[in-house]
Amino acid sequence: MAGFLQTLRSGGWLTLGRMRLWALAVLAASAGGLLYLVATSNGLIDYQGRPLGTDFSNVYAAGTYVLDGQSAAAFDPRLQHAREQAIFGASTPFYGWHYPPFFLGLAAALALLPYQLALIAWQGATLLLYLLAIRAIVALGAQPSPLWGGSTGRRPVGVGVDVASRLSSLWLLLALAFPAVFVNLGHGHNGFLTAALLGFALVQLDRRPILAGTLFGLLAYKPQFGLMIPLVLVATGRWRTVLAAAATVALLVLAATLAFGADTWRAFFAFAEYTRTIVLETGETGWHKIQSVFSWARMWGASVPLAYAVQGAVTLGIAAALIWLWRSPASFALKAAALCLATILATPYSLDYDLMVLAPAIAFLTVAGLARGFAPYEKTALAFLWIAPLIARGFAEVTLIPLGVIAMLVMFALVLHRARSSSAVAAPIAAH
């Protein structure tokens, strides 16, 4: 047992060769699964009677309502389901439209295309954005930046070149094989876009704060992920980024109101109540699918008030830890990764395709670890975090153990521990 724990602690088992082998295996299995899904489909319907791209069907159906001049209808469960049934068949399950009105413009643009082409265009374009965001994080590792040495921005000579060479042939494979990619493709969801916006915003935060704020503002299409970002920006006095984000959201709201009418906002807030009660609190979606502390508590029998209390306590703890971390001299890589993790952990409503947000966190921590060395258990925890989306849903359904949430909490704790250790080392140096 001692030897096993030492292996996990050192992470020596996770060699580059094994990483490449596992990534290729997961990528091949994922590609095979997608090909099977398409090959066994009947028109727009897969072998289980669901629309191809499942959740993308609600985006497409909502877009058709916009083109018909009935934007608010997308927020009516009865009308939205009727439109989905009209497009995909009478036995189509209901897929609700949960997004703010300003996302209707993109839905309408996609609905101008035939469904299959719209699905391919949506997933292809956002997948490319996601890959470019990960490449930007890797490229940042080859440059002098706060990624390496906290407030000093220094790094050992030659480290950037070494990181670039070690990741040049592997980062793309790891990013494509990340299991959340397959989950997102299967659902036709927006996880690629969310990961890309968050990743690009963090890369640009210190260099182009206004651009970073704009990207953060665009993330408002997923409002449940907006709890920790403004907190960090305010706590660190990044006022230009805050103003840019606020202006972006204000412009989105104004544009949506002018384009679709004030009624769409009333319909959105009315449907938000449906989302909260039916989708989240009663567990109609399935507790094993929702990757949150709230869902964990409900899955283990907690009442709704108790589950909210547990989620609230965790969210407050994460918020306090983030404020400390971002105001500390810890490296930017740790801060960026912690914010990605906290973005999901702080909300009661996130599903397994939302685990795409973990990709930028893994990229930041991997690049920093290759440059400065990995802390105890960090390599093992990163491997656990990388594989979690592949098994999180199924494992929780069978065992009631939410591995996805556990993996995120473990990684968040390790990031904080490393940040505290580096801050303790930096303090006596700064005193001299």
C-alpha positions as MATLAB code, in Angstrom:
seq = 'MAGFLQTLRSGGWLTLGRMRLWALAVLAASAGGLLYLVATSNGLIDYQGRPLGTDFSNVYAAGTYVLDGQSAAAFDPRLQHAREQAIFGASTPFYGWHYPPFFLGLAAALALLPYQLALIAWQGATLLLYLLAIRAIVALGAQPSPLWGGSTGRRPVGVGVDVASRLSSLWLLLALAFPAVFVNLGHGHNGFLTAALLGFALVQLDRRPILAGTLFGLLAYKPQFGLMIPLVLVATGRWRTVLAAAATVALLVLAATLAFGADTWRAFFAFAEYTRTIVLETGETGWHKIQSVFSWARMWGASVPLAYAVQGAVTLGIAAALIWLWRSPASFALKAAALCLATILATPYSLDYDLMVLAPAIAFLTVAGLARGFAPYEKTALAFLWIAPLIARGFAEVTLIPLGVIAMLVMFALVLHRARSSSAVAAPIAAH';
ca = [
       0.000    0.000    0.000;
       2.830    2.399    0.858;
       4.377    1.781   -2.551;
       1.073    2.406   -4.280;
       0.545    5.694   -2.435;
       4.077    6.767   -3.267;
       3.395    6.061   -6.944;
       0.268    8.221   -6.816;
       2.175   10.928   -4.940;
       5.037   11.115   -7.393;
       2.923   10.663  -10.515;
       5.817    8.733  -12.017;
       3.372    6.307  -13.595;
       2.054    9.084  -15.877;
       4.697    9.138  -18.584;
       4.356   10.977  -21.894;
       4.146    7.629  -23.655;
       1.243    6.474  -21.502;
      -0.496    9.809  -21.931;
      -0.249    9.459  -25.694;
      -1.455    5.842  -25.624;
      -4.465    6.585  -23.402;
      -5.372    9.666  -25.409;
      -5.269    7.709  -28.666;
      -7.432    4.960  -27.147;
     -10.030    7.419  -25.845;
     -10.028    9.344  -29.139;
     -10.502    6.164  -31.157;
     -13.327    4.982  -28.892;
     -15.007    8.397  -29.038;
     -14.738    8.572  -32.821;
     -16.138    5.055  -33.064;
     -19.053    5.984  -30.826;
     -19.903    9.034  -32.919;
     -19.656    7.067  -36.165;
     -21.951    4.397  -34.717;
     -24.436    7.076  -33.662;
     -24.532    8.498  -37.173;
     -24.503    5.126  -38.951;
     -27.461    3.810  -36.947;
     -29.521    6.998  -37.272;
     -32.696    7.313  -39.291;
     -32.732   10.732  -40.864;
     -32.511   13.248  -38.027;
     -33.202   10.636  -35.323;
     -30.645    8.410  -33.611;
     -31.142    4.761  -32.670;
     -32.652    5.751  -29.302;
     -35.303    7.934  -30.888;
     -33.586   11.222  -30.021;
     -32.555   13.976  -32.446;
     -28.943   13.752  -33.540;
     -27.086   16.197  -31.360;
     -29.903   15.851  -28.779;
     -29.739   19.224  -26.980;
     -28.890   21.132  -30.157;
     -32.463   20.397  -31.226;
     -33.704   23.021  -28.756;
     -31.342   25.623  -30.228;
     -32.531   24.871  -33.742;
     -36.217   24.833  -32.773;
     -35.868   28.137  -30.924;
     -34.155   29.608  -33.976;
     -37.085   28.678  -36.175;
     -39.426   30.550  -33.833;
     -37.234   33.650  -34.191;
     -37.419   33.345  -37.974;
     -41.208   33.091  -37.656;
     -41.306   36.280  -35.583;
     -42.338   34.429  -32.396;
     -39.182   34.668  -30.286;
     -40.946   34.399  -26.922;
     -42.482   31.050  -27.938;
     -39.123   29.326  -27.378;
     -39.557   29.875  -23.626;
     -42.965   28.190  -23.535;
     -42.384   24.460  -22.801;
     -45.566   23.429  -24.614;
     -44.831   25.432  -27.765;
     -41.129   24.568  -27.790;
     -41.886   20.853  -27.515;
     -44.485   21.120  -30.265;
     -41.940   22.717  -32.594;
     -39.351   20.037  -31.774;
     -41.934   17.348  -32.513;
     -42.822   19.057  -35.794;
     -39.172   19.010  -36.864;
     -38.013   15.650  -35.517;
     -41.157   13.549  -35.070;
     -44.018   13.054  -32.638;
     -41.997   10.848  -30.260;
     -39.248   13.444  -29.739;
     -38.440   14.075  -26.051;
     -38.671   17.634  -24.751;
     -35.487   19.707  -24.815;
     -35.992   23.053  -23.110;
     -34.549   26.390  -24.229;
     -32.807   27.755  -21.115;
     -30.709   30.605  -22.520;
     -31.093   34.392  -22.252;
     -32.780   36.145  -25.201;
     -29.525   37.428  -26.697;
     -28.581   33.840  -27.583;
     -31.635   33.714  -29.859;
     -29.764   35.637  -32.552;
     -27.218   32.852  -32.944;
     -30.002   30.254  -32.848;
     -31.805   32.071  -35.661;
     -28.639   32.184  -37.775;
     -28.167   28.425  -37.349;
     -31.835   27.769  -38.158;
     -31.275   29.286  -41.617;
     -29.373   26.099  -42.458;
     -30.664   22.526  -42.798;
     -30.454   20.806  -39.412;
     -27.537   18.480  -40.148;
     -25.492   21.291  -41.683;
     -26.324   23.616  -38.786;
     -25.187   20.978  -36.275;
     -21.921   20.391  -38.138;
     -21.268   24.132  -38.506;
     -22.006   24.802  -34.822;
     -19.872   21.999  -33.464;
     -17.083   22.472  -36.002;
     -16.713   26.223  -35.478;
     -16.830   26.076  -31.692;
     -14.500   23.053  -31.573;
     -11.966   25.076  -33.557;
     -12.305   28.001  -31.128;
     -11.740   25.640  -28.206;
      -8.585   24.180  -29.776;
      -7.251   27.661  -30.542;
      -7.819   28.653  -26.910;
      -5.849   25.646  -25.646;
      -3.087   26.422  -28.133;
      -2.980   29.995  -26.823;
      -2.475   28.681  -23.279;
       0.308   26.369  -24.453;
       1.916   29.227  -26.425;
       1.795   31.421  -23.331;
       3.964   28.821  -21.634;
       6.822   29.597  -24.021;
       6.805   33.321  -23.157;
       7.919   35.304  -20.097;
       4.692   36.022  -18.243;
       3.055   35.941  -14.805;
       2.183   32.340  -15.645;
       5.515   31.291  -14.155;
       6.607   33.316  -11.200;
       3.639   35.034   -9.566;
       4.123   38.785   -9.429;
       7.676   38.707  -10.850;
       6.859   36.920  -14.078;
      10.322   35.294  -14.110;
      11.124   31.761  -15.135;
      14.278   29.690  -15.471;
      16.179   30.258  -18.714;
      15.178   27.765  -21.391;
      12.066   26.534  -19.602;
       9.683   27.930  -22.204;
      11.496   26.199  -25.072;
      11.447   22.899  -23.193;
       7.722   23.194  -22.494;
       6.991   24.061  -26.098;
       8.982   21.106  -27.411;
       7.417   18.608  -25.000;
       3.880   19.756  -25.769;
       4.211   20.560  -29.480;
       3.177   17.079  -30.595;
       0.923   16.186  -27.677;
      -1.320   19.114  -26.726;
      -3.609   18.747  -29.758;
      -4.098   15.029  -29.135;
      -4.851   15.574  -25.447;
      -7.255   18.424  -26.216;
      -9.146   16.438  -28.857;
      -9.214   13.225  -26.809;
     -10.403   14.989  -23.628;
     -13.541   12.900  -22.889;
     -15.744   15.966  -22.390;
     -15.229   16.629  -26.122;
     -17.088   13.420  -26.965;
     -19.820   14.205  -24.419;
     -20.235   17.663  -25.913;
     -20.333   16.374  -29.494;
     -22.911   13.758  -28.586;
     -25.172   16.430  -27.101;
     -24.488   19.057  -29.763;
     -23.866   21.433  -26.885;
     -22.042   24.711  -26.255;
     -19.213   23.513  -24.018;
     -16.605   24.261  -26.695;
     -17.721   27.889  -26.821;
     -17.726   28.227  -23.033;
     -14.225   26.750  -22.720;
     -12.931   28.921  -25.572;
     -14.303   32.174  -24.154;
     -12.979   31.448  -20.660;
      -9.591   30.253  -21.918;
      -9.051   33.205  -24.263;
     -10.220   35.683  -21.608;
      -7.705   34.370  -19.082;
      -4.865   34.421  -21.629;
      -5.651   38.059  -22.475;
      -6.479   39.233  -18.943;
      -3.168   40.938  -18.158;
      -2.201   41.843  -21.722;
      -5.507   43.104  -23.135;
      -7.874   43.691  -20.203;
     -10.643   45.249  -22.301;
     -10.665   42.303  -24.725;
     -10.690   39.929  -21.750;
     -13.675   41.796  -20.302;
     -15.516   41.516  -23.605;
     -14.938   37.771  -23.683;
     -16.064   37.421  -20.071;
     -19.176   39.429  -20.965;
     -20.013   37.066  -23.827;
     -20.074   34.232  -21.272;
     -23.322   35.748  -19.963;
     -25.172   33.351  -22.262;
     -24.460   30.850  -19.448;
     -25.432   33.067  -16.481;
     -24.987   30.280  -13.898;
     -21.243   30.421  -14.619;
     -21.005   34.111  -13.771;
     -20.659   33.893   -9.986;
     -16.900   33.733   -9.463;
     -15.561   35.723  -12.431;
     -16.804   39.184  -11.369;
     -15.791   38.426   -7.792;
     -12.183   37.812   -8.844;
     -12.089   40.849  -11.134;
     -13.371   43.174   -8.416;
     -11.173   41.652   -5.703;
      -8.055   42.255   -7.813;
      -9.066   45.744   -8.957;
      -9.284   44.926  -12.671;
     -11.714   47.756  -13.300;
     -11.168   48.071  -17.050;
     -12.023   44.405  -17.428;
     -15.063   44.809  -15.183;
     -16.321   47.792  -17.182;
     -15.720   46.027  -20.498;
     -17.626   42.956  -19.286;
     -20.511   45.071  -17.974;
     -20.681   47.070  -21.200;
     -20.714   43.867  -23.250;
     -23.606   42.424  -21.248;
     -25.485   45.726  -21.447;
     -25.078   45.827  -25.227;
     -26.229   42.218  -25.528;
     -29.337   42.973  -23.449;
     -30.099   46.101  -25.458;
     -29.632   44.336  -28.787;
     -31.836   41.424  -27.729;
     -34.564   43.754  -26.467;
     -34.566   45.769  -29.691;
     -34.464   42.664  -31.883;
     -36.874   40.361  -30.054;
     -38.919   42.610  -27.775;
     -39.285   42.983  -24.025;
     -41.708   40.040  -23.950;
     -38.802   37.646  -24.496;
     -37.264   38.768  -21.199;
     -40.501   38.211  -19.311;
     -40.758   34.777  -20.919;
     -37.128   34.009  -20.047;
     -37.540   34.809  -16.348;
     -40.782   32.837  -16.207;
     -39.087   29.808  -17.757;
     -36.130   30.198  -15.373;
     -38.528   29.211  -12.597;
     -39.369   26.042  -14.542;
     -35.653   25.298  -14.943;
     -35.023   25.773  -11.233;
     -37.892   23.624   -9.992;
     -38.315   20.908  -12.622;
     -34.866   20.509  -14.158;
     -32.740   21.162  -11.062;
     -34.633   20.673   -7.799;
     -36.811   17.646   -8.659;
     -34.005   15.889  -10.504;
     -35.996   15.216  -13.657;
     -32.768   15.556  -15.630;
     -31.098   12.889  -13.463;
     -28.843   13.563  -10.486;
     -26.049   11.543  -12.085;
     -25.962   13.963  -15.024;
     -25.691   17.160  -12.971;
     -22.119   17.778  -11.840;
     -22.603   19.878   -8.719;
     -22.473   19.682   -4.942;
     -26.213   20.415   -4.903;
     -26.911   17.362   -7.063;
     -24.575   15.262   -4.900;
     -26.556   16.202   -1.805;
     -29.900   15.519   -3.494;
     -28.629   12.197   -4.865;
     -27.794   11.169   -1.296;
     -31.271   12.050   -0.046;
     -30.922   15.644    1.151;
     -33.963   17.890    1.010;
     -33.965   20.841   -1.375;
     -33.253   23.416    1.407;
     -30.433   21.281    2.822;
     -28.920   20.753   -0.628;
     -28.963   24.504   -1.248;
     -27.375   25.066    2.167;
     -24.559   22.630    1.379;
     -24.040   24.168   -2.053;
     -24.087   27.644   -0.524;
     -21.488   26.726    2.075;
     -19.193   25.254   -0.584;
     -19.697   28.274   -2.842;
     -18.852   30.696   -0.030;
     -15.750   28.696    0.848;
     -14.621   28.645   -2.773;
     -15.249   32.388   -3.069;
     -13.128   33.149   -0.003;
     -10.353   30.860   -1.251;
     -10.392   32.497   -4.688;
     -10.123   35.994   -3.255;
      -7.112   34.923   -1.173;
      -5.517   33.103   -4.116;
      -5.938   35.914   -6.636;
      -4.592   38.484   -4.179;
      -1.598   36.288   -3.340;
       1.775   36.176   -5.157;
       0.966   32.703   -6.520;
       1.550   32.102  -10.227;
      -1.096   33.124  -12.713;
      -1.421   29.514  -13.894;
      -2.705   28.479  -10.456;
      -5.098   31.416  -10.333;
      -6.462   30.762  -13.820;
      -6.927   27.042  -13.179;
      -8.650   27.686   -9.856;
     -11.082   30.117  -11.488;
     -11.991   27.536  -14.141;
     -12.651   24.930  -11.454;
     -14.573   27.382   -9.275;
     -16.743   28.448  -12.196;
     -18.329   24.986  -12.201;
     -18.115   24.170   -8.495;
     -19.867   27.390   -7.446;
     -23.115   26.708   -9.316;
     -25.759   24.080   -8.501;
     -26.558   23.691  -12.204;
     -23.882   22.219  -14.460;
     -23.987   19.036  -16.500;
     -21.277   16.720  -17.737;
     -20.890   18.515  -21.077;
     -20.091   21.665  -19.079;
     -16.950   19.869  -17.876;
     -15.369   21.238  -21.062;
     -14.465   24.178  -18.821;
     -11.942   21.877  -17.135;
      -9.836   21.788  -20.310;
      -8.316   25.282  -19.823;
      -7.646   24.440  -16.157;
      -5.821   21.246  -17.120;
      -3.856   23.117  -19.801;
      -2.710   25.855  -17.407;
      -1.660   23.363  -14.734;
       0.065   21.012  -17.179;
       2.118   23.733  -18.851;
       3.090   25.204  -15.477;
       3.934   21.767  -14.084;
       6.189   20.906  -17.023;
       7.984   24.208  -16.552;
       8.409   24.295  -12.772;
       7.759   20.730  -11.672;
       4.628   19.062  -10.365;
       3.596   19.134   -6.722;
       2.902   15.846   -4.871;
      -0.198   14.065   -6.222;
      -0.683   16.790   -8.866;
       0.019   14.621  -11.914;
      -2.308   11.896  -10.622;
      -5.022   14.441   -9.844;
      -4.680   15.952  -13.320;
      -5.085   12.510  -14.884;
      -8.165   11.942  -12.697;
      -9.587   15.300  -13.769;
      -8.899   14.572  -17.449;
     -10.638   11.182  -17.434;
     -13.525   12.202  -15.137;
     -15.985   13.302  -17.882;
     -15.747    9.831  -19.441;
     -16.990    8.043  -16.325;
     -18.704   10.706  -14.198;
     -22.254   10.124  -15.409;
     -22.223    6.332  -15.575;
     -20.344    5.823  -12.313;
     -22.700    8.135  -10.387;
     -25.744    6.422  -11.881;
     -24.552    3.005  -10.651;
     -22.822    3.872   -7.370;
     -24.237    7.306   -6.399;
     -20.634    8.541   -6.126;
     -20.140   11.786   -8.136;
     -16.583   11.334   -9.381;
     -16.734   14.519  -11.452;
     -17.409   16.734   -8.444;
     -14.868   14.861   -6.328;
     -12.170   15.253   -9.006;
     -12.796   19.015   -9.177;
     -12.750   19.468   -5.395;
      -9.523   17.468   -5.062;
      -7.829   19.486   -7.799;
      -9.040   22.774   -6.325;
      -7.640   21.797   -2.919;
      -4.281   20.829   -4.451;
      -4.092   24.155   -6.298;
      -4.706   26.025   -3.045;
      -2.085   23.941   -1.229;
       0.493   24.608   -3.915;
      -0.342   28.318   -3.914;
       0.067   28.496   -0.141;
       3.391   26.674   -0.340;
       4.717   28.978   -3.057;
       3.504   32.049   -1.159;
       5.303   30.847    1.976;
       8.529   30.479   -0.009;
       8.080   33.870   -1.696;
       7.532   35.737    1.595;
      11.081   35.451    3.005;
      12.547   36.160   -0.435;
      10.480   39.345   -0.715;
      11.614   40.355    2.806;
      15.209   40.415    1.632;
];
